[in-house]
Amino acid sequence: MPVLYSFRRCPFAMRARLAVYYSKNECVIREILLSNKPTELVEISPKATVPVMLLSNGLVIEESLEIMEWCFKKNDPYNFMPIYTQHKSDIKKIINLIDGPFKYYLDRYKYSSRYVNEDKIKNRNKACDVLFEIENKINDSHFIFNNKSSYLDLAILPLIRQYMLVDRDWFLTSMPHKKIKNWLNNFLESNALGVVMMKFPVWKRGDKEQVFPLL
Ligand SMILES: N[C@@H](CCC(=O)N[C@@H](CS)C(=O)NCC(=O)O)C(=O)O
Protein backbone atom coordinates (compact mmCIF):
# COMPACT_ATOMS: atom_id res chain seq x y z
CA MET A 1 0.00 0.00 0.00
CA PRO A 2 1.21 3.55 -0.64
CA VAL A 3 2.12 5.60 2.43
CA LEU A 4 0.66 9.09 2.75
CA TYR A 5 2.35 11.63 5.03
CA SER A 6 -0.39 14.00 5.99
CA PHE A 7 -1.39 16.80 8.33
CA ARG A 8 -5.07 16.90 9.11
CA ARG A 9 -5.72 20.63 8.75
CA CYS A 10 -3.45 21.27 5.75
CA PRO A 11 -5.65 22.06 2.72
CA PHE A 12 -3.11 20.46 0.37
CA ALA A 13 -3.05 17.26 2.41
CA MET A 14 -6.86 17.37 2.37
CA ARG A 15 -6.67 17.34 -1.44
CA ALA A 16 -4.65 14.15 -1.32
CA ARG A 17 -6.95 12.46 1.20
CA LEU A 18 -10.03 13.48 -0.80
CA ALA A 19 -8.46 11.98 -3.91
CA VAL A 20 -7.70 8.71 -2.13
CA TYR A 21 -11.30 8.66 -0.89
CA TYR A 22 -12.98 9.52 -4.21
CA SER A 23 -10.76 7.14 -6.17
CA LYS A 24 -11.60 4.32 -3.75
CA ASN A 25 -7.92 3.65 -3.26
CA GLU A 26 -6.39 2.79 0.08
CA CYS A 27 -3.19 3.90 1.70
CA VAL A 28 -1.36 3.88 4.98
CA ILE A 29 -1.70 7.32 6.57
CA ARG A 30 0.99 8.86 8.76
CA GLU A 31 -0.20 11.97 10.54
CA ILE A 32 2.71 14.31 11.21
CA LEU A 33 3.38 17.55 13.07
CA LEU A 34 4.79 20.33 10.88
CA SER A 35 6.81 21.44 13.91
CA ASN A 36 8.42 18.02 14.36
CA LYS A 37 8.61 16.24 11.02
CA PRO A 38 9.66 12.59 11.14
CA THR A 39 13.08 11.82 9.66
CA GLU A 40 11.41 9.17 7.47
CA LEU A 41 9.56 12.00 5.68
CA VAL A 42 12.56 14.32 5.35
CA GLU A 43 14.69 11.47 4.00
CA ILE A 44 12.33 10.75 1.10
CA SER A 45 11.34 14.39 0.53
CA PRO A 46 13.89 17.00 1.65
CA LYS A 47 11.44 19.85 0.95
CA ALA A 48 9.24 18.13 3.52
CA THR A 49 5.91 19.72 2.78
CA VAL A 50 2.78 17.64 3.16
CA PRO A 51 1.25 15.78 1.51
CA VAL A 52 3.90 13.30 0.38
CA MET A 53 3.02 9.90 -1.01
CA LEU A 54 5.51 7.03 -1.04
CA LEU A 55 4.47 4.40 -3.58
CA SER A 56 5.10 0.71 -3.11
CA ASN A 57 7.69 0.81 -5.95
CA GLY A 58 9.68 3.43 -4.01
CA LEU A 59 8.56 6.42 -6.11
CA VAL A 60 7.82 9.58 -4.13
CA ILE A 61 5.13 12.10 -5.10
CA GLU A 62 5.69 15.43 -3.37
CA GLU A 63 2.91 17.65 -4.75
CA SER A 64 -0.76 17.42 -3.84
CA LEU A 65 -2.02 17.84 -7.42
CA GLU A 66 0.26 15.06 -8.62
CA ILE A 67 -1.01 12.78 -5.86
CA MET A 68 -4.55 13.53 -7.04
CA GLU A 69 -3.67 12.66 -10.62
CA TRP A 70 -1.96 9.44 -9.55
CA CYS A 71 -5.05 8.38 -7.57
CA PHE A 72 -7.49 9.02 -10.40
CA LYS A 73 -5.28 7.46 -13.05
CA LYS A 74 -5.26 4.33 -10.95
CA ASN A 75 -8.98 4.26 -10.30
CA ASP A 76 -11.75 6.68 -11.22
CA PRO A 77 -15.15 5.34 -10.15
CA TYR A 78 -16.85 8.77 -10.36
CA ASN A 79 -15.40 9.62 -13.79
CA PHE A 80 -13.48 12.69 -12.67
CA MET A 81 -10.71 12.30 -15.23
CA PRO A 82 -12.73 12.76 -18.46
CA ILE A 83 -13.96 16.22 -17.32
CA TYR A 84 -10.49 17.04 -16.03
CA THR A 85 -8.86 16.09 -19.34
CA GLN A 86 -11.49 17.96 -21.36
CA HIS A 87 -11.17 21.22 -19.37
CA LYS A 88 -7.58 20.85 -18.25
CA SER A 89 -6.37 24.33 -19.17
CA ASP A 90 -9.39 26.08 -17.54
CA ILE A 91 -9.07 23.90 -14.46
CA LYS A 92 -5.34 24.63 -14.16
CA LYS A 93 -6.01 28.38 -14.50
CA ILE A 94 -8.52 28.28 -11.63
CA ILE A 95 -6.22 26.17 -9.45
CA ASN A 96 -3.37 28.60 -10.15
CA LEU A 97 -5.58 31.50 -9.04
CA ILE A 98 -6.27 29.70 -5.78
CA ASP A 99 -2.74 28.43 -5.14
CA GLY A 100 -1.25 31.78 -6.17
CA PRO A 101 -3.00 35.08 -5.35
CA PHE A 102 -5.80 33.58 -3.23
CA LYS A 103 -3.39 31.65 -0.98
CA TYR A 104 -1.17 34.74 -0.74
CA TYR A 105 -4.03 36.89 0.59
CA LEU A 106 -5.48 34.05 2.66
CA ASP A 107 -2.21 33.64 4.58
CA ARG A 108 -2.10 37.38 5.32
CA TYR A 109 -5.74 37.28 6.44
CA LYS A 110 -5.55 34.07 8.47
CA TYR A 111 -2.14 34.64 10.03
CA SER A 112 -2.36 38.43 10.16
CA SER A 113 -0.36 38.58 13.40
CA ARG A 114 2.65 37.11 11.57
CA TYR A 115 2.57 39.85 8.90
CA VAL A 116 3.19 43.09 10.77
CA ASN A 117 2.80 45.46 7.84
CA GLU A 118 -0.27 43.80 6.38
CA ASP A 119 -3.86 44.79 6.96
CA LYS A 120 -6.08 41.81 7.77
CA ILE A 121 -9.27 43.18 6.24
CA LYS A 122 -7.57 44.47 3.12
CA ASN A 123 -6.23 40.94 2.52
CA ARG A 124 -9.62 39.37 3.25
CA ASN A 125 -11.16 41.63 0.61
CA LYS A 126 -8.42 40.93 -1.95
CA ALA A 127 -8.98 37.18 -1.50
CA CYS A 128 -12.69 37.83 -1.93
CA ASP A 129 -11.98 39.59 -5.24
CA VAL A 130 -10.17 36.45 -6.46
CA LEU A 131 -13.21 34.37 -5.52
CA PHE A 132 -15.38 36.66 -7.65
CA GLU A 133 -13.71 35.21 -10.75
CA ILE A 134 -14.77 31.74 -9.64
CA GLU A 135 -18.26 32.84 -8.59
CA ASN A 136 -18.94 33.72 -12.21
CA LYS A 137 -18.12 30.22 -13.37
CA ILE A 138 -20.46 28.32 -11.04
CA ASN A 139 -23.51 27.01 -12.87
CA ASP A 140 -27.13 26.63 -11.75
CA SER A 141 -26.40 23.14 -10.42
CA HIS A 142 -24.00 24.79 -7.92
CA PHE A 143 -20.93 23.28 -9.56
CA ILE A 144 -18.42 24.47 -12.16
CA PHE A 145 -18.42 21.52 -14.51
CA ASN A 146 -21.58 19.46 -14.96
CA ASN A 147 -23.74 18.87 -11.92
CA LYS A 148 -21.49 17.01 -9.56
CA SER A 149 -18.21 17.27 -7.69
CA SER A 150 -15.10 17.19 -9.81
CA TYR A 151 -11.35 17.16 -9.55
CA LEU A 152 -11.51 20.95 -9.26
CA ASP A 153 -13.74 20.81 -6.18
CA LEU A 154 -11.27 18.58 -4.37
CA ALA A 155 -8.39 20.82 -5.37
CA ILE A 156 -9.77 24.19 -4.28
CA LEU A 157 -12.60 23.77 -1.78
CA PRO A 158 -10.19 22.89 1.08
CA LEU A 159 -8.61 26.34 0.66
CA ILE A 160 -11.96 28.13 0.39
CA ARG A 161 -13.05 26.27 3.54
CA GLN A 162 -9.97 27.62 5.31
CA TYR A 163 -10.94 31.13 4.19
CA MET A 164 -14.45 30.64 5.60
CA LEU A 165 -13.09 29.37 8.92
CA VAL A 166 -11.07 32.53 9.65
CA ASP A 167 -14.32 34.41 10.36
CA ARG A 168 -17.32 32.18 9.82
CA ASP A 169 -19.83 34.90 10.79
CA TRP A 170 -18.47 37.38 8.28
CA PHE A 171 -18.39 34.68 5.58
CA LEU A 172 -21.97 33.62 6.19
CA THR A 173 -23.47 37.05 6.57
CA SER A 174 -21.32 39.43 4.50
CA MET A 175 -19.24 37.50 1.96
CA PRO A 176 -20.98 38.58 -1.26
CA HIS A 177 -20.50 35.49 -3.47
CA LYS A 178 -23.64 33.45 -2.94
CA LYS A 179 -22.83 30.66 -5.38
CA ILE A 180 -19.47 30.06 -3.71
CA LYS A 181 -21.30 29.77 -0.37
CA ASN A 182 -23.66 27.12 -1.76
CA TRP A 183 -20.83 25.29 -3.44
CA LEU A 184 -18.79 25.24 -0.23
CA ASN A 185 -21.84 24.19 1.73
CA ASN A 186 -22.30 21.08 -0.44
CA PHE A 187 -18.72 20.19 0.34
CA LEU A 188 -19.06 20.88 4.08
CA GLU A 189 -22.07 18.57 4.24
CA SER A 190 -20.48 15.75 2.23
CA ASN A 191 -19.62 12.36 3.71
CA ALA A 192 -16.25 12.73 2.09
CA LEU A 193 -15.30 15.67 4.28
CA GLY A 194 -16.28 13.74 7.42
CA VAL A 195 -14.09 10.83 6.37
CA VAL A 196 -11.04 12.87 5.38
CA MET A 197 -11.16 14.96 8.57
CA MET A 198 -11.10 11.96 10.91
CA LYS A 199 -8.44 12.40 13.54
CA PHE A 200 -5.49 10.05 13.77
CA PRO A 201 -2.75 10.12 16.37
CA VAL A 202 0.61 11.54 15.30
CA TRP A 203 2.67 8.74 13.77
CA LYS A 204 5.99 7.58 15.13
CA ARG A 205 8.26 4.76 14.02
CA GLY A 206 7.14 1.40 15.36
CA ASP A 207 3.44 2.35 15.54
CA LYS A 208 0.89 -0.01 14.05
CA GLU A 209 0.13 1.31 10.53
CA GLN A 210 -3.20 3.10 10.07
CA VAL A 211 -5.15 2.36 6.89
CA PHE A 212 -6.99 5.28 5.26
CA PRO A 213 -9.84 5.82 4.62
CA LEU A 214 -11.69 4.38 7.56
CA LEU A 215 -15.21 3.96 6.19
N1 LIG B 1 2.71 22.84 -3.33
C1 LIG B 1 2.57 21.96 -2.21
C2 LIG B 1 2.24 22.80 -0.98
C3 LIG B 1 2.15 21.98 0.29
C4 LIG B 1 2.29 22.84 1.54
O1 LIG B 1 2.73 24.00 1.47
N2 LIG B 1 1.97 22.25 2.69
C5 LIG B 1 2.24 22.95 3.93
C6 LIG B 1 1.24 22.63 5.02
S1 LIG B 1 -0.38 23.23 4.64
C7 LIG B 1 3.58 22.49 4.46
O2 LIG B 1 3.86 21.31 4.48
N3 LIG B 1 4.42 23.42 4.88
C8 LIG B 1 5.73 23.07 5.39
C9 LIG B 1 5.98 23.56 6.77
O3 LIG B 1 5.12 24.25 7.34
O4 LIG B 1 7.05 23.23 7.30
C10 LIG B 1 1.47 20.92 -2.51
O5 LIG B 1 0.52 21.29 -3.20
O6 LIG B 1 1.60 19.77 -2.09
The ligand as a Tripos MOL2 file, in Angstrom:
@<TRIPOS>MOLECULE
LIG
   20    19     1     0     0
SMALL
NO_CHARGES

@<TRIPOS>ATOM
      1 N1          2.7140   22.8360   -3.3350 N.3       1 LIG1
      2 C1          2.5650   21.9600   -2.2080 C.3       1 LIG1
      3 C2          2.2450   22.8040   -0.9750 C.3       1 LIG1
      4 C3          2.1520   21.9800    0.2920 C.3       1 LIG1
      5 C4          2.2940   22.8410    1.5370 C.2       1 LIG1
      6 O1          2.7350   23.9960    1.4690 O.2       1 LIG1
      7 N2          1.9700   22.2500    2.6860 N.am      1 LIG1
      8 C5          2.2390   22.9520    3.9280 C.3       1 LIG1
      9 C6          1.2350   22.6310    5.0150 C.3       1 LIG1
     10 S1         -0.3790   23.2280    4.6400 S.3       1 LIG1
     11 C7          3.5780   22.4900    4.4640 C.2       1 LIG1
     12 O2          3.8560   21.3100    4.4770 O.2       1 LIG1
     13 N3          4.4230   23.4210    4.8770 N.am      1 LIG1
     14 C8          5.7270   23.0750    5.3910 C.3       1 LIG1
     15 C9          5.9790   23.5630    6.7690 C.2       1 LIG1
     16 O3          5.1210   24.2530    7.3420 O.co2     1 LIG1
     17 O4          7.0450   23.2350    7.2980 O.co2     1 LIG1
     18 C10         1.4690   20.9240   -2.5060 C.2       1 LIG1
     19 O5          0.5200   21.2850   -3.1980 O.co2     1 LIG1
     20 O6          1.6000   19.7660   -2.0910 O.co2     1 LIG1
@<TRIPOS>BOND
     1     1     2 1
     2     2     3 1
     3     2    18 1
     4     3     4 1
     5     4     5 1
     6     5     6 2
     7     5     7 1
     8     7     8 1
     9     8     9 1
    10     8    11 1
    11     9    10 1
    12    11    12 2
    13    11    13 1
    14    13    14 1
    15    14    15 1
    16    15    16 2
    17    15    17 1
    18    18    19 2
    19    18    20 1
@<TRIPOS>SUBSTRUCTURE
     1 LIG1         1 GROUP 0 **** ****
